[in-house]
Amino acid sequence: MKIKSFKLDDNNRNWHIEETHFDNFNLLVGISGVGKTKILKMLEEVCHVATEGEHKLNGMAWQMSFEHANHEYEWALKSALPKQNFSKNPNQSSIVYEKIVMKHDNQTVMIVDRSDRCALAEFFHYPKRDLSM
């Protein structure tokens, strides 16, 4: 997988990474405290969400584009901060929206399109269940 661009907002920690574009070879250079490690930690957290699926998102939002197996993808996700007083699990944040799009041969295919109301995954539409009852 090759990451082409990355942008992240972590409202819980007040970390914001402006859209960054990557080439075949990249160096993160700068004096202490400018955010080199933040970029790597945020990329690691996004990779953890992609591979493990479980992570406390707590107000994170990102946009990234990447290449994999000769296909180009765009992934956007936004989560809400957890509701401290009303949630049965106070550490649980909710996903406001998530979209994953594949681009190949001048075609665009929606792979995942979910919001707090419904989800579309691989052409199947799943209504969100109300878990508050």
C-alpha positions as CSV (number, residue, x, y, z in Angstrom):
1,M,0.0,0.0,0.0
2,K,1.3,3.4,-0.9
3,I,-0.2,6.5,0.9
4,K,-0.6,9.4,-1.5
5,S,-2.1,12.1,0.8
6,F,-3.2,12.4,4.4
7,K,-5.1,15.0,6.5
8,L,-6.3,14.5,10.1
9,D,-8.1,16.4,12.8
10,D,-8.1,15.0,16.3
11,N,-10.5,17.2,18.2
12,N,-10.0,15.3,21.5
13,R,-6.3,16.0,21.6
14,N,-6.5,19.3,19.5
15,W,-4.1,17.8,16.9
16,H,-4.5,19.0,13.3
17,I,-2.4,17.8,10.4
18,E,-2.9,19.8,7.2
19,E,-3.2,17.8,4.0
20,T,0.2,16.2,3.4
21,H,1.2,14.7,0.0
22,F,3.6,11.8,-0.2
23,D,5.9,10.7,-3.0
24,N,7.8,7.4,-3.5
25,F,10.4,8.6,-0.9
26,N,9.7,10.9,2.0
27,L,11.7,12.4,4.8
28,L,10.1,14.1,7.8
29,V,12.7,16.8,8.8
30,G,12.4,19.5,11.4
31,I,13.4,20.8,14.8
32,S,12.0,19.2,18.0
33,G,8.3,19.8,18.5
34,V,7.2,20.6,15.0
35,G,5.1,17.4,14.6
36,K,7.2,14.7,12.9
37,T,6.2,12.1,15.5
38,K,2.6,13.3,15.5
39,I,2.3,12.5,11.8
40,L,3.7,9.0,12.3
41,K,1.5,8.3,15.4
42,M,-1.6,9.5,13.6
43,L,-0.8,7.3,10.5
44,E,-0.3,4.4,12.9
45,E,-3.7,4.9,14.5
46,V,-5.4,5.1,11.1
47,C,-3.6,1.9,10.1
48,H,-4.8,0.3,13.3
49,V,-8.4,1.2,12.6
50,A,-8.0,-0.2,9.0
51,T,-6.4,-3.5,10.1
52,E,-7.9,-4.2,13.6
53,G,-11.2,-2.3,13.2
54,E,-11.4,-1.4,16.9
55,H,-10.1,1.9,18.2
56,K,-11.4,4.7,20.3
57,L,-11.9,7.3,17.6
58,N,-13.0,10.1,20.0
59,G,-13.5,13.0,17.7
60,M,-11.0,12.0,15.0
61,A,-11.6,12.8,11.3
62,W,-9.3,12.1,8.4
63,Q,-9.1,12.0,4.7
64,M,-6.5,10.0,2.9
65,S,-5.8,8.6,-0.6
66,F,-3.7,5.5,-1.3
67,E,-2.8,3.0,-3.9
68,H,-3.1,-0.8,-3.5
69,A,-3.0,-3.5,-6.1
70,N,-3.1,-1.1,-9.0
71,H,-6.2,0.6,-7.6
72,E,-6.5,4.1,-6.2
73,Y,-8.6,4.6,-3.0
74,E,-10.0,7.5,-1.1
75,W,-11.0,7.0,2.6
76,A,-12.7,9.7,4.7
77,L,-14.0,9.2,8.2
78,K,-15.4,11.5,10.9
79,S,-16.2,10.4,14.4
80,A,-18.0,12.2,17.2
81,L,-16.7,12.8,20.7
82,P,-18.3,10.3,23.1
83,K,-21.3,11.5,25.1
84,Q,-20.1,11.3,28.7
85,N,-23.4,11.4,30.5
86,F,-25.8,9.5,28.3
87,S,-23.8,6.6,26.8
88,K,-23.9,3.2,28.4
89,N,-20.2,3.0,27.5
90,P,-18.7,6.5,28.1
91,N,-15.6,5.7,26.1
92,Q,-17.5,4.7,23.0
93,S,-17.5,7.2,20.2
94,S,-19.8,7.0,17.2
95,I,-18.9,7.3,13.5
96,V,-20.6,10.3,11.9
97,Y,-19.7,9.2,8.4
98,E,-17.2,6.9,6.6
99,K,-16.6,6.7,2.9
100,I,-14.2,4.5,0.9
101,V,-14.1,4.9,-2.8
102,M,-12.1,2.9,-5.3
103,K,-10.9,4.5,-8.6
104,H,-9.8,2.3,-11.5
105,D,-9.8,2.7,-15.3
106,N,-11.7,6.0,-15.1
107,Q,-14.5,4.4,-13.0
108,T,-15.4,5.2,-9.4
109,V,-16.9,2.5,-7.1
110,M,-18.3,3.2,-3.7
111,I,-17.0,0.4,-1.4
112,V,-18.2,1.8,2.0
113,D,-20.7,4.6,2.6
114,R,-22.0,4.8,6.1
115,S,-23.4,7.4,8.4
116,D,-25.1,7.4,11.8
117,R,-28.3,6.3,10.0
118,C,-27.3,3.6,7.5
119,A,-24.4,1.8,5.9
120,L,-23.6,0.6,2.3
121,A,-20.9,-2.0,2.1
122,E,-20.1,-3.8,-1.2
123,F,-23.5,-2.9,-2.7
124,F,-25.6,-4.0,0.3
125,H,-27.6,-1.4,2.2
126,Y,-27.8,-2.0,6.0
127,P,-30.1,0.3,8.1
128,K,-28.6,1.3,11.4
129,R,-30.2,-0.4,14.4
130,D,-31.3,1.8,17.3
131,L,-29.2,0.6,20.2
132,S,-30.5,3.2,22.7
133,M,-33.5,1.1,23.7
